[in-house]
Amino acid sequence: MKPSKYSLIGTIFILIAILIFFSNFLDSFIRPFTQIFLMGSSKGKDILFFGILGLFLILSQIFEYKKVKKNFITNKITNFKVINKFLNIFKLKNKTYLKFSIILFLATGLFGLLIEIFVRHYLGVAPFTVFVAMIPDPTTTSLLHSHVYKSAIGNIVSSIPTIVPTGVHTGDSLSQYVPKIANIIIIILPLIFLTLFMSLKNRLSPSRLILTFAATCGLIGLIDGGLFTTPYIIGIYGMLFVYFEENQMNYHLGKIFKNKYIVDKSKETIAILKKNKSKTKAKIIRITPHVFLILIIILRLTLSIIGANTEYYEVDIINPSGNIDLENSYSIISIEKKIDRTTIYISSKYNEMELLNNLSKSLDNKVSSYSMTWNFFSYF
């Protein structure tokens, strides 16, 4: 695939993002497709998906070629040592940029979990709960599906209402509970984006397209959901897979699509790598992304099961205002009233997601926030 074709496809994707931004007529066609890998797709996620995907495909070609013809102006600019050092940043190998992306990506995801734990400790909320900020709109966050970074970005975006289309939830309700350190995402996100699109340069079509898709999903997952969500896992697995398995992947896909150029190029690189690495080391390297994928899925399932309360749902209403009557709407086991909160114990017969949504409606305009224990087994 020639660079010009990447630009064409990238432009089409950006146009789709613009259409979704300004209208709703594409939603019924796109939403069933994107929700498969974006974990409950929405208008905002769809705009980000096609917009970022298009930008990656277009921008990845900026430093595509190693040899650039120098004109008089270029020669004059590169005479300055400071500018030269800056330009050298963009001369690293694509694998080096991908390594930086993976490190930043993992560190930011883990830091998001630490922020979640801090928020719960500060508010006196149990770690294995879903916290819901109610004002102005209900916004949830938990260890399994975090919105702390989304709230930091949403707080800034929502201050410019003209750029937020109808149907996009910014999550800014959480911003009053999230520490200012979460705003670091505003600096980290562009850095990850920069290293990711630089990691796409000079790659063969299969690895370029797979990495583009993985990077796009990963960035969306980092903002909306965090470490244990489907798009984040797709992102980090795709990055690791390309980092460790790029040549094998290119070779096999080249054979499937009968592309001799890709097959020959991949075979040549594989032959060179085999000379420099032992068979044992090569096998360990090849299974690394798969081991990581299995571990993160096991960790998510473990947290879901260990943190599940199957006996009842414990709902902590923080600083309740006025009379809250839920007894006629739900199967209440007991109610405990304390100085700063009311704890309600509800029967475990309800599906967790349905109960959470219904409680948000029942408590609307009555509380500023509440938390609820989760029950992983209620989905079965």
C-alpha positions as CSV (number, residue, x, y, z in Angstrom):
1,M,0.0,0.0,0.0
2,K,1.5,3.3,-1.1
3,P,1.7,6.3,1.3
4,S,-0.9,8.2,-0.8
5,K,-3.4,5.5,-0.1
6,Y,-2.9,5.8,3.6
7,S,-3.7,9.5,3.3
8,L,-6.8,8.8,1.3
9,I,-8.1,6.2,3.8
10,G,-7.1,8.5,6.7
11,T,-9.0,11.4,5.2
12,I,-12.1,9.2,4.7
13,F,-12.0,8.2,8.4
14,I,-11.7,11.9,9.5
15,L,-14.7,12.8,7.3
16,I,-16.7,10.0,9.0
17,A,-15.7,11.4,12.4
18,I,-16.9,14.9,11.3
19,L,-20.2,13.5,10.0
20,I,-20.8,11.7,13.4
21,F,-19.9,14.9,15.2
22,F,-22.5,17.0,13.4
23,S,-25.3,14.4,12.8
24,N,-26.8,11.1,14.0
25,F,-27.7,9.4,10.7
26,L,-24.5,7.1,10.8
27,D,-25.0,6.0,14.3
28,S,-27.3,3.0,13.5
29,F,-24.7,1.7,11.0
30,I,-21.5,2.4,12.9
31,R,-22.5,1.7,16.5
32,P,-23.1,-2.1,16.2
33,F,-19.6,-2.4,14.7
34,T,-17.6,-0.2,17.1
35,Q,-19.3,-1.4,20.3
36,I,-17.7,-4.8,19.7
37,F,-14.2,-3.5,20.5
38,L,-14.9,-0.2,22.3
39,M,-16.8,-1.8,25.1
40,G,-20.2,-0.2,24.9
41,S,-19.6,2.4,22.1
42,S,-21.1,5.9,22.3
43,K,-21.1,8.9,20.1
44,G,-18.0,10.3,21.7
45,K,-16.1,7.1,21.3
46,D,-17.1,6.8,17.7
47,I,-15.9,10.3,16.9
48,L,-12.6,9.6,18.7
49,F,-12.1,6.2,17.0
50,F,-12.5,7.4,13.4
51,G,-10.7,10.8,14.1
52,I,-7.6,9.2,15.7
53,L,-7.5,6.4,13.2
54,G,-7.5,8.9,10.3
55,L,-4.9,11.1,12.0
56,F,-2.5,8.2,12.6
57,L,-2.7,7.0,9.0
58,I,-2.0,10.5,7.7
59,L,0.6,11.7,10.2
60,S,2.6,8.4,10.1
61,Q,3.9,9.4,6.7
62,I,5.6,12.6,7.7
63,F,8.9,11.0,8.5
64,E,8.3,8.0,6.3
65,Y,11.4,8.3,4.1
66,K,15.0,8.4,5.4
67,K,16.3,10.5,2.5
68,V,15.0,14.0,2.2
69,K,16.2,16.4,-0.5
70,K,17.7,19.5,1.2
71,N,17.2,22.9,-0.1
72,F,18.8,26.2,0.8
73,I,16.4,26.8,3.7
74,T,16.8,23.3,5.1
75,N,20.6,23.6,5.1
76,K,20.5,26.9,6.9
77,I,18.1,25.5,9.6
78,T,20.2,22.4,10.3
79,N,23.2,24.6,10.9
80,F,21.7,25.4,14.3
81,K,22.8,22.8,16.9
82,V,19.7,23.2,19.1
83,I,17.4,22.6,16.1
84,N,19.5,19.7,15.0
85,K,19.2,18.0,18.4
86,F,15.4,18.5,18.3
87,L,15.3,17.0,14.8
88,N,17.3,14.0,16.0
89,I,14.4,13.0,18.2
90,F,12.5,12.1,15.1
91,K,15.3,9.9,13.7
92,L,15.0,7.0,16.2
93,K,13.9,3.6,15.0
94,N,10.1,2.8,14.9
95,K,10.7,0.0,17.4
96,T,12.2,2.5,19.9
97,Y,9.2,4.8,19.6
98,L,6.9,1.8,20.2
99,K,8.9,0.9,23.3
100,F,8.4,4.4,24.7
101,S,4.7,4.2,23.8
102,I,4.3,0.8,25.7
103,I,6.1,2.1,28.8
104,L,4.0,5.4,28.9
105,F,0.8,3.5,28.2
106,L,1.3,1.0,31.0
107,A,2.6,3.6,33.5
108,T,-0.4,5.9,32.8
109,G,-2.9,3.0,33.1
110,L,-1.4,1.9,36.5
111,F,-1.3,5.5,37.7
112,G,-5.0,5.8,36.9
113,L,-5.6,2.8,39.3
114,L,-3.7,4.6,42.0
115,I,-5.8,7.7,41.6
116,E,-9.0,5.5,41.9
117,I,-7.7,4.0,45.2
118,F,-6.8,7.5,46.5
119,V,-10.3,8.9,45.7
120,R,-11.9,6.0,47.6
121,H,-9.6,6.4,50.6
122,Y,-10.3,10.2,50.7
123,L,-14.1,9.7,50.5
124,G,-14.1,6.7,52.9
125,V,-15.5,4.5,50.1
126,A,-14.6,0.8,49.9
127,P,-12.2,-0.1,47.0
128,F,-14.5,-2.8,45.4
129,T,-17.4,-0.4,44.7
130,V,-18.7,1.7,41.8
131,F,-18.6,5.4,42.8
132,V,-21.2,7.6,41.2
133,A,-20.9,11.4,41.0
134,M,-24.4,12.8,40.4
135,I,-24.0,16.5,39.6
136,P,-24.7,17.6,37.0
137,D,-25.1,14.1,35.4
138,P,-24.4,10.7,36.8
139,T,-20.9,9.5,36.1
140,T,-19.5,6.2,37.3
141,T,-16.0,5.1,38.1
142,S,-14.4,2.0,39.5
143,L,-11.2,0.0,39.6
144,L,-12.6,-2.2,36.8
145,H,-13.8,0.7,34.6
146,S,-12.2,4.0,35.5
147,H,-13.2,7.5,34.4
148,V,-10.7,9.6,36.3
149,Y,-8.8,10.6,33.2
150,K,-12.0,11.2,31.3
151,S,-13.2,13.6,34.0
152,A,-10.0,15.5,33.9
153,I,-10.2,16.0,30.1
154,G,-14.0,16.5,30.3
155,N,-13.7,19.3,32.8
156,I,-11.6,21.2,30.3
157,V,-13.7,20.3,27.3
158,S,-17.1,21.1,29.0
159,S,-15.8,24.6,29.7
160,I,-16.1,25.2,26.0
161,P,-19.7,23.9,25.4
162,T,-19.7,24.8,21.7
163,I,-17.3,22.0,20.9
164,V,-19.2,19.3,22.7
165,P,-22.0,17.8,20.4
166,T,-25.3,16.5,21.8
167,G,-25.0,12.9,23.0
168,V,-21.4,13.1,24.2
169,H,-20.8,12.5,27.9
170,T,-17.7,14.3,29.2
171,G,-17.7,12.8,32.7
172,D,-16.9,16.2,34.3
173,S,-19.2,15.4,37.2
174,L,-16.3,13.4,38.7
175,S,-13.8,16.2,38.5
176,Q,-14.6,17.7,41.9
177,Y,-13.6,14.3,43.5
178,V,-10.5,13.6,41.4
179,P,-7.2,15.1,42.5
180,K,-5.5,17.7,40.3
181,I,-2.7,15.3,39.6
182,A,-5.0,13.5,37.2
183,N,-4.6,16.5,34.9
184,I,-1.2,15.0,34.0
185,I,-3.1,13.1,31.3
186,I,-3.3,16.4,29.3
187,I,0.5,16.2,29.0
188,I,0.9,12.5,28.8
189,L,-1.7,11.9,26.1
190,P,0.0,14.0,23.4
191,L,3.3,12.3,24.3
192,I,1.8,8.9,23.8
193,F,0.1,10.0,20.6
194,L,3.4,11.4,19.3
195,T,5.5,8.3,20.0
196,L,2.7,6.1,18.6
197,F,2.5,7.8,15.2
198,M,6.3,7.9,15.0
199,S,6.3,4.2,15.7
200,L,4.2,3.7,12.5
201,K,6.8,5.0,10.1
202,N,8.5,2.7,7.6
203,R,6.4,-0.3,8.5
204,L,4.9,-2.8,6.1
205,S,1.2,-2.7,5.6
206,P,0.1,-5.5,7.9
207,S,2.0,-4.3,11.0
208,R,1.2,-0.6,10.2
209,L,-2.6,-1.2,10.0
210,I,-2.7,-3.5,13.0
211,L,-0.7,-1.1,15.1
212,T,-2.9,1.8,13.9
213,F,-6.0,0.0,15.0
214,A,-4.5,-1.1,18.4
215,A,-3.1,2.4,19.1
216,T,-6.5,4.0,18.4
217,C,-8.4,1.6,20.7
218,G,-5.7,1.9,23.4
219,L,-5.9,5.7,23.5
220,I,-9.7,5.5,23.8
221,G,-9.5,2.9,26.5
222,L,-6.9,4.8,28.5
223,I,-9.2,7.9,28.6
224,D,-12.5,6.0,29.0
225,G,-12.2,2.8,31.1
226,G,-8.6,2.3,32.1
227,L,-6.4,-0.7,32.5
228,F,-9.0,-3.5,32.5
229,T,-11.3,-2.4,29.7
230,T,-11.5,-4.1,26.3
231,P,-10.1,-1.2,24.2
232,Y,-7.2,-0.7,26.6
233,I,-6.4,-4.4,26.5
234,I,-6.7,-4.5,22.7
235,G,-4.3,-1.5,22.6
236,I,-1.6,-2.9,24.8
237,Y,-1.8,-6.4,23.3
238,G,-1.6,-5.0,19.8
239,M,1.4,-2.9,20.6
240,L,3.2,-5.8,22.3
241,F,2.3,-8.1,19.5
242,V,3.7,-5.8,16.8
243,Y,6.8,-5.1,19.0
244,F,7.7,-8.8,19.5
245,E,6.0,-10.5,16.5
246,E,6.0,-8.0,13.7
247,N,8.1,-9.9,11.2
248,Q,6.3,-13.2,11.7
249,M,3.0,-11.5,11.4
250,N,4.0,-9.7,8.2
251,Y,5.3,-12.9,6.7
252,H,2.1,-14.9,7.3
253,L,-0.3,-12.2,6.3
254,G,1.8,-11.5,3.2
255,K,1.4,-15.2,2.3
256,I,-2.3,-15.1,2.9
257,F,-2.8,-12.1,0.7
258,K,-0.1,-13.3,-1.8
259,N,2.0,-10.2,-1.5
260,K,5.5,-11.2,-2.6
261,Y,7.1,-7.9,-1.5
262,I,5.9,-8.3,2.1
263,V,6.8,-12.0,2.2
264,D,10.4,-11.4,0.9
265,K,11.0,-8.4,3.1
266,S,9.7,-10.2,6.2
267,K,11.7,-13.4,5.4
268,E,14.9,-11.3,5.0
269,T,14.5,-9.7,8.4
270,I,13.5,-13.0,10.1
271,A,16.7,-14.6,8.7
272,I,18.9,-11.8,10.1
273,L,17.2,-12.0,13.6
274,K,17.6,-15.8,13.7
275,K,21.4,-15.4,13.4
276,N,21.5,-13.0,16.4
277,K,19.1,-14.9,18.8
278,S,19.0,-18.4,20.3
279,K,15.9,-20.5,19.7
280,T,15.0,-20.4,23.4
281,K,15.3,-16.6,23.6
282,A,13.2,-16.3,20.4
283,K,10.4,-18.5,21.8
284,I,10.3,-16.5,25.1
285,I,10.1,-13.3,23.1
286,R,7.3,-14.6,20.9
287,I,5.0,-15.7,23.8
288,T,5.5,-12.4,25.7
289,P,2.4,-10.6,24.4
290,H,0.2,-13.6,24.8
291,V,1.4,-14.2,28.4
292,F,0.7,-10.5,29.2
293,L,-2.8,-10.8,27.7
294,I,-3.6,-13.9,29.7
295,L,-2.3,-12.2,32.9
296,I,-4.3,-9.0,32.5
297,I,-7.5,-11.0,31.8
298,I,-6.9,-13.2,34.9
299,L,-6.3,-10.1,37.0
300,R,-9.5,-8.5,35.9
301,L,-11.5,-11.7,36.5
302,T,-9.8,-12.1,39.9
303,L,-10.7,-8.5,41.0
304,S,-14.3,-9.0,39.7
305,I,-14.8,-12.2,41.7
306,I,-12.9,-11.2,44.9
307,G,-14.6,-7.9,45.1
308,A,-18.1,-9.3,44.4
309,N,-20.7,-9.1,47.2
310,T,-23.2,-11.9,46.4
311,E,-25.3,-11.5,49.6
312,Y,-26.5,-8.0,49.1
313,Y,-25.8,-4.6,47.5
314,E,-24.4,-2.1,49.9
315,V,-25.2,1.5,48.8
316,D,-23.5,4.3,50.6
317,I,-25.2,7.7,50.0
318,I,-22.7,10.4,50.9
319,N,-24.0,13.5,52.6
320,P,-27.7,12.9,51.7
321,S,-29.9,15.9,51.5
322,G,-33.6,15.7,52.4
323,N,-35.7,12.5,52.7
324,I,-34.6,9.6,50.5
325,D,-37.3,6.9,50.2
326,L,-36.3,3.8,48.2
327,E,-38.4,1.3,50.2
328,N,-41.3,1.3,47.8
329,S,-39.1,0.8,44.7
330,Y,-36.5,-1.7,45.8
331,S,-36.2,-4.8,48.1
332,I,-34.5,-3.1,51.0
333,I,-32.9,-5.4,53.7
334,S,-31.9,-2.7,56.1
335,I,-31.0,1.0,56.4
336,E,-28.2,2.5,58.6
337,K,-28.1,6.3,59.1
338,K,-24.8,7.9,60.1
339,I,-23.6,11.5,60.5
340,D,-22.3,12.0,57.0
341,R,-23.9,9.1,55.1
342,T,-26.8,6.7,54.8
343,T,-26.0,3.0,54.1
344,I,-28.8,1.0,52.4
345,Y,-28.6,-2.8,52.0
346,I,-30.5,-4.0,49.0
347,S,-31.4,-7.6,47.9
348,S,-28.9,-9.3,45.6
349,K,-31.7,-10.4,43.2
350,Y,-31.1,-7.4,40.9
351,N,-28.7,-7.3,38.0
352,E,-25.8,-5.0,38.9
353,M,-26.0,-2.7,35.9
354,E,-29.8,-2.4,36.0
355,L,-29.8,-1.5,39.7
356,L,-27.0,1.1,39.2
357,N,-28.9,2.8,36.4
358,N,-32.2,2.7,38.3
359,L,-30.6,4.1,41.5
360,S,-29.1,7.0,39.6
361,K,-32.6,7.9,38.4
362,S,-34.1,7.5,41.8
363,L,-31.4,9.6,43.5
364,D,-31.3,12.3,40.9
365,N,-31.4,15.8,42.4
366,K,-31.4,14.2,45.9
367,V,-27.7,13.3,46.5
368,S,-24.3,14.6,45.3
369,S,-22.7,11.1,45.1
370,Y,-23.1,7.5,46.2
371,S,-21.2,4.2,45.9
372,M,-22.5,0.7,45.4
373,T,-20.8,-2.7,45.8
374,W,-20.6,-4.8,42.6
375,N,-21.8,-8.3,42.0
376,F,-20.0,-10.0,39.1
377,F,-22.2,-13.1,39.3
378,S,-25.4,-11.0,38.7
379,Y,-24.7,-11.0,35.0
380,F,-25.1,-14.8,34.7
